[in-house]
């Protein structure tokens, strides 16, 4: 029976001399005084193997080792395995393009992404995706506990709900279809169907040409939709509970992964203190914050103000909230109608029941209440240059009774990025896609 | 505070006369002796509302009702709500294309799929997707408990691992990419990366033209990959545990949904009794089973035998296993090398460490151990007409040490179909895609 690296120290305490079998990757080799010290890496961590004589192992080869556990205070973790039998299961070629056991901060992002099979072996890089797995698990877990049903909807759509811009085209037998930008239409269908509360974790596609540290052309969208709400305030409340649950799960399950990135997560209490600021007021606040900043540093002509929630405004608002509320999480609501899709529920003649969530300087969520009245949808379409004929499938959802509802989506990679403090969202995607990158 | 339909009977027992608020859809209306009986449907079930006088409600409208709970043995569930205030939140147009509250077995599959926003309101139709949600939840839950990490990988691939047939082409900026047929390549990358045990639940695409009750062009693939296995036997063992866990979860959480389809799930003990039969022997067994059947009925010239595990063979093998082992679940292993992809690990010169799982007459899983030796992969490629240059990204996974490993995928819709006894796999897809269907 194979044991894991993390269990060796405990075994050495209890049963020194016990024979064990280990398997994993050759992480590091050091030869000293006729003895070889090999650090073995498996999914649980690192452990030192001691072999008599020199070794012809190559770094990153996969080996199986049998030996006796022993206490050694000088070894990592305070224990080691004195190897009696070692078998190479898969030999690594010696021409590694970069040292897996080194400091990946010195390796450029393109090299890391071009060599995913290798760069993911670095424990710190791999930890990003353990964190991401917990985010997805905790997201799903909380929603299930609140009566939400997980759904899986098609990513191939006959036409775009919000028009054809930003869509990737797919050759589908003898016609064209598109990759879905979001499960918006399908989430709303499930609301109208009577499931009332649904969520989906699935890929979403944006055919946008910009290549920035905050954009991916394919990303994992964590979507929520909920019936019988009054306004976006119900959704903000739900997202606070969700984020608090996710942060708690990370603190509990991923303490080592967080530590590897010098990262901490906000505690639950502070999540519930995050402010909600109306869009127009948020722009004013950002201007004041920019002025305040330019007194200390020299960030330029901030006093002129802002016209929209730009990346700079996102950073300024989070800085402000961090100072005033002790958490760099802000909800901005009441976006102007012209900034939001046609299906957003109006709060007034000019504004909507919509919101964004900004976390650590980055928008991680967009959401809002949706218009559920069939007649109101028909009336608003022309104002957005849309025609009922082109939206027949969408409108059918509302024709036969749909409750008041709304929802939002959290960008999984963006949340992962901000939890760990990664400088580029692509670091938080296993196999990111951008304008130039389609492999590995 | 809104209460749910399922809680009314309990409330009536404990606090008859209590005022409650309900919200949901108008499922059925009956007028009798100056009183209207309205069956309200919400996500939890049905409840009877009693209103004075006639009502101008339309079926499927969404309403909010306030009234007093009361015991009434004649009402469904033994209780009702005597309404004092009723508000229509969203009025349904009266021209329903079919009765939502009727027997959907009388409505054709195309009508059901064309009208998903409406057909999903039928409690029996909706129950399919509550069952599916439990399948996904239980699958993930069991794997997490065994140290598997959830991954999310790209569905846009630069080229096909197994050649370009059966791939949908995507216009990706100024080049062509393809929709992934499976996360095979990425799962193996994560094995080599040292996560060792991974799973993914995500869409997969097959550009196959056949339109049958067992095929979808887009389906939800529940994928597993696991390092340090010896042979496909380890994978079959894992799948038995997974299926047993899924069936237990369904029996516990979805008893009503199963009952709606007169469906039962196998108990755990019987799952572990399911036989494993080598491919060549399975063909012989199917022939014998066909002969046996043709003695009773008249299924034709079965005595001629079979050359591959066809749909008919799948049915025959499951019938045999049901009779001999008490469960219609069979694992077929040791497929010939020519029937399996190049990366399948050989068991001999002619056969492979591969398997299929057949459940209730249908293949629900394909899997196997993979070749992890870089040199062996290079040597086998020409025999499959493949070139190393075209598979550079794939081969890179093995160049620097990869443990022995393997995996499998369960078709989520197929498992859902067979659990409930649905006649067409499309019934188990919320928004199925086939050659002609790309909406809703």
Interface residues (C-beta under 8 A of the other chain):
Chain A: X2 X23 X24 X25 X26 X41 X42 X43 X58 X60 X61 X62 X89 X90 X91 X92 X93 X96 X115 X116 X117 X118 X120 X121 X126 X129 X130 X132 X133 X136 X137 X140 X144 X147 X149 X150 X151 X152 X153 X154 X155 X156 X157 X158 X159 X168 X169 X170 X171 X172 X173 X175 X177 X179 X185 X186 X189 X190 X192 X193 X194 X195 X196 X197 X201 X202 X203 X207 X209 X218 X220 X228 X372 X373 X374 X393 X396 X397 X398 X399 X400 X401 X402 X403 X404 X412 X429 X430 X431 X432 X433 X435 X438 X439 X440
Chain B: X2 X23 X24 X25 X26 X41 X42 X43 X58 X60 X61 X62 X89 X90 X91 X92 X93 X96 X115 X116 X117 X118 X120 X121 X126 X129 X130 X132 X133 X136 X137 X140 X144 X147 X149 X150 X151 X152 X153 X154 X155 X156 X157 X158 X159 X168 X169 X170 X171 X172 X173 X175 X177 X179 X185 X186 X189 X190 X192 X193 X194 X195 X196 X197 X201 X202 X203 X207 X209 X218 X220 X228 X372 X373 X374 X393 X396 X397 X398 X399 X400 X401 X402 X403 X404 X412 X429 X430 X431 X432 X433 X435 X438 X439 X440
